[in-house]
Amino acid sequence: MKFSARTGWDRTENDLSRVVAEARKSATSRFLDLTESNPTRCGIVDTRSLVAELGDPRGVLYEPNPMGHAVAREAVVAYYARRGAHVSAANVVLSASTSESYGWLFKLLCDPGDEVLVPSPSYPLFSFLADLEGVTLTPFRLEPERAWRIDRDDLEASIGERTRAILLVHPNNPTGSFIADADRAWLLEIAGAHGIAVIVDEVFLDYAFDDARRTTPPSFAGERAEGEGDQALTFVLSGLSKVVGLPQLKLGWVAVSGSLADVDEARARLELIADSYLSVSTPVQLAAPALLAAQPRLVAAIRARTAGNLAAIDRCLESPEGRASGLSRRPVEAGWYAILAQSRWGDDALVEALVRHDGVLAHPGFFFDFEEEGLLVVSLLPTPADFEAGMAAVVRRVFALTL
Ligand SMILES: Cc1ncc(COP(=O)(O)O)c(C=O)c1O
């Protein structure tokens, strides 16, 4: 049987997955998964009454609208209005998830073989989403020594004949870094000048750490002020997975902005793409106003969890064993992840030792294409008890390796 080259990924189980599967099976005490970033498994908030909103009796009727139901699009508009961004419902397209939105945007902008510039390090799923559309990803460097600011020279040099978009993650996963204010206008200008689009993934925009900045940087969504890169066609992506921590409900969106002509064309084409799938369920669209109205409470609960676990890392690292281990935490502005650094061991060897000997799982840095060796990435969502026990084990293991 012949299959597409696009889906011919190497599916052989890697060593780490094998070791993790064995450790989970044979664990005598609780296996502590510090990569757990599914909020529905972390006991953060009781969402039963919100999920019950999907039982709205109006959901018995199927009246498909490719762009999404008006009530849901208006709820997205209200979400941006709360953050001071003016988005009109006509420029919002609903999808089943941010991942699906990426697929639609790659179809909209790229022919097979065209390129999209992506930050490195960043979210590993991009390579699969791009493969599925026959799109080539060209990485541009985020500079670790400058708080993950964009390396402008590298980005500019990467724009070629076949470049169709610059993808930004604001704030980035897993570095937790926002697009710097100083780079914002530059990015929109350079994209406008080359006639390429900007795709901005803002799924973690509401998760700034209080002490990192006084105010969260603005969204890229909405009409821009005169002269502020007003030529670049911009697609802002987000969705319920992170915005309210309910990934199982499957609702994402794209907010389109730019020049009138570009926006009109993009919207018309997106409507046909969305019409080809009609993937968004009616019940979730009807529930969107209630779900997004509950957002401040849900975000507050998730932020309390991530801030608490971040503080737990710092307490662990300040303990005598923590100090002696040479383990440190990289600064983080926002998001659900923290980066731990040590220089004595390769990240894969350390992760494997943690799984085998301590029943603790963290992501090795290479998973996200960090240039630096020895980094671990941990999710800040696990319960405080699991997180502290896991972090204590990480510190003990790194300390033991230093002896
Ligand atoms: C940066 C980023 N974008 C998109 C997604 C996927 O979001 P969705 O569940 O809406 O597809 C994730 C999920 O972790 C993510 O980290």
The ligand as a Gaussian input file, in Angstrom:
#p B3LYP/6-31G(d) Opt

LIG

0 1
 C        2.230000      27.292000      22.135000
 C        1.067000      26.366000      21.947000
 N        0.227000      26.553000      20.922000
 C       -0.833000      25.741000      20.719000
 C       -1.090000      24.693000      21.572000
 C       -2.254000      23.788000      21.268000
 O       -3.447000      24.361000      21.632000
 P       -4.835000      23.656000      21.235000
 O       -5.159000      22.681000      22.316000
 O       -5.789000      24.803000      21.171000
 O       -4.637000      23.002000      19.931000
 C       -0.248000      24.463000      22.655000
 C       -0.511000      23.335000      23.563000
 O        0.248000      23.040000      24.461000
 C        0.855000      25.313000      22.840000
 O        1.717000      25.117000      23.849000

